[in-house]
Amino acid sequence: MTFNIREGKKTDSKEILSLINELAIYEKEPDAVKTNIDDIHRDGFGEQNYFKTIVCELDGKLVGFALYFYTWSTWEGRPSLYLEDLFVLPECRGQGMGLALLKRLAQIAVKNSCKRMDWAVLDWNKPAIDFYDSIGAKHKKEWFIYRLEGNALDNFIT
């Protein structure tokens, strides 16, 4: 089976949104996606891109994607690449597509002088944890992820 990893394009937006919805189902949050095509066009392929994508294509169909953006490390004085989401359709797993997406991201990070790649994984997602462990990624146990959202975010600024 031959697949192709490439940069996402605006014309991929509908399929990217479909993969985002599939990811939400996999992560047991099927009703959580509020994103729509206009959001993807504006924030991924508009004047100011807040994210970038790479996609995995098989027989002309997108079967996986990675959505990422850059942050900046105050200690390193260099950018870092943050992987927001990585997803491959269940029927396509185990064939190297996820690994190929991650390797392409690592190449992008190195090309852009990033000192690291960061991402989060759900604590119940053992297949993903095992996969990340197998490539040498380290769980940063001393760091907790915090999030200010919804009413708490609105209340905080008032």
C-alpha positions as CSV (number, residue, x, y, z in Angstrom):
1,M,0.0,0.0,0.0
2,T,1.5,3.3,-1.1
3,F,0.5,6.5,0.6
4,N,1.6,10.1,0.3
5,I,2.4,12.6,3.0
6,R,2.0,16.2,1.9
7,E,1.2,19.7,3.1
8,G,-2.5,20.3,3.5
9,K,-4.2,22.6,1.0
10,K,-7.3,24.8,1.3
11,T,-9.1,22.3,-1.1
12,D,-8.6,19.6,1.6
13,S,-10.6,21.5,4.1
14,K,-13.8,19.4,3.8
15,E,-11.8,16.1,4.3
16,I,-9.7,17.6,7.1
17,L,-13.0,18.6,8.9
18,S,-14.3,15.0,8.4
19,L,-11.0,13.6,9.9
20,I,-11.4,16.1,12.9
21,N,-14.9,14.7,13.4
22,E,-13.6,11.1,13.2
23,L,-10.9,12.0,15.8
24,A,-13.6,13.4,18.1
25,I,-15.5,10.1,17.9
26,Y,-12.3,8.2,18.6
27,E,-11.6,10.4,21.6
28,K,-15.2,9.7,23.0
29,E,-16.3,13.3,22.3
30,P,-18.5,13.0,19.2
31,D,-20.4,16.2,19.9
32,A,-17.5,18.4,20.9
33,V,-16.4,19.7,17.4
34,K,-17.6,23.2,16.8
35,T,-15.2,23.8,13.9
36,N,-16.6,24.4,10.4
37,I,-15.2,24.8,6.9
38,D,-15.1,28.6,7.3
39,D,-13.0,28.3,10.4
40,I,-10.5,26.0,8.7
41,H,-10.3,28.3,5.7
42,R,-9.8,31.4,7.8
43,D,-7.4,30.1,10.4
44,G,-5.5,27.5,8.4
45,F,-5.4,29.0,4.9
46,G,-6.3,32.6,5.3
47,E,-4.3,35.8,5.7
48,Q,-3.0,34.9,9.2
49,N,-2.6,31.2,9.6
50,Y,-3.0,30.0,13.1
51,F,-2.3,26.4,12.2
52,K,-0.8,24.3,9.5
53,T,-1.6,20.8,8.4
54,I,0.1,17.8,6.7
55,V,-2.1,15.1,5.4
56,C,-1.8,11.4,4.5
57,E,-3.3,10.5,1.2
58,L,-4.2,7.1,-0.1
59,D,-5.8,6.5,-3.5
60,G,-6.8,10.1,-3.7
61,K,-8.5,10.2,-0.3
62,L,-7.2,11.7,2.9
63,V,-6.9,9.0,5.6
64,G,-4.9,10.9,8.2
65,F,-3.7,14.3,9.2
66,A,-1.6,16.3,11.6
67,L,-2.5,19.8,12.7
68,Y,0.3,21.9,14.2
69,F,1.5,25.3,15.0
70,Y,4.6,27.0,16.4
71,T,5.3,28.3,19.9
72,W,8.4,29.9,21.2
73,S,10.6,28.8,24.1
74,T,11.8,31.5,26.4
75,W,14.5,29.3,27.8
76,E,15.8,27.9,24.5
77,G,15.3,31.2,22.6
78,R,14.1,29.1,19.6
79,P,10.7,28.1,18.2
80,S,9.1,24.7,19.0
81,L,6.5,22.8,17.1
82,Y,3.2,22.0,18.9
83,L,1.3,19.0,17.5
84,E,-2.4,19.7,18.3
85,D,-3.8,16.6,16.6
86,L,-2.6,13.5,14.9
87,F,-5.1,11.1,13.5
88,V,-5.2,8.2,11.1
89,L,-8.5,6.4,10.2
90,P,-8.8,3.1,12.2
91,E,-8.9,1.0,9.1
92,C,-5.5,2.5,7.9
93,R,-3.6,2.1,11.2
94,G,-0.6,-0.2,11.6
95,Q,0.7,0.6,8.1
96,G,3.2,3.3,9.0
97,M,1.0,6.3,8.3
98,G,1.1,7.8,11.8
99,L,4.8,7.3,11.9
100,A,5.3,8.9,8.5
101,L,3.2,11.9,9.7
102,L,5.3,12.3,12.8
103,K,8.6,11.9,10.9
104,R,7.5,14.6,8.5
105,L,6.6,16.9,11.4
106,A,10.1,16.2,12.9
107,Q,11.6,17.2,9.6
108,I,9.6,20.4,9.5
109,A,10.6,21.1,13.1
110,V,14.3,20.7,12.3
111,K,14.1,22.7,9.1
112,N,12.6,25.5,11.1
113,S,15.2,25.4,13.8
114,C,12.7,24.2,16.4
115,K,14.4,22.8,19.6
116,R,11.5,20.4,20.3
117,M,8.1,19.1,19.5
118,D,5.4,18.9,22.1
119,W,1.9,17.3,22.2
120,A,-0.6,16.0,24.7
121,V,-2.1,12.5,24.8
122,L,-5.2,11.4,26.7
123,D,-4.3,9.2,29.7
124,W,-6.5,6.4,28.5
125,N,-5.1,6.2,25.0
126,K,-2.7,3.3,25.5
127,P,-2.1,2.6,21.8
128,A,-0.9,6.2,21.3
129,I,1.1,6.2,24.5
130,D,2.9,3.0,23.5
131,F,3.5,4.4,20.0
132,Y,5.0,7.6,21.4
133,D,7.1,5.7,23.8
134,S,8.4,3.5,21.0
135,I,9.8,6.5,19.1
136,G,11.6,7.9,22.1
137,A,9.2,10.6,23.1
138,K,9.2,11.3,26.8
139,H,6.2,11.9,29.1
140,K,6.9,15.1,31.0
141,K,5.5,14.0,34.3
142,E,6.6,17.2,36.1
143,W,4.3,19.4,33.9
144,F,0.6,19.6,34.2
145,I,-1.6,21.0,31.4
146,Y,-3.9,23.8,32.5
147,R,-6.7,25.3,30.5
148,L,-8.8,28.4,31.0
149,E,-11.9,28.2,28.9
150,G,-15.6,29.0,28.5
151,N,-17.2,30.8,31.4
152,A,-14.0,30.7,33.4
153,L,-12.2,32.5,30.7
154,D,-15.0,35.1,30.3
155,N,-15.2,35.6,34.0
156,F,-11.5,36.0,34.4
157,I,-11.3,39.1,32.1
158,T,-14.3,40.8,33.7
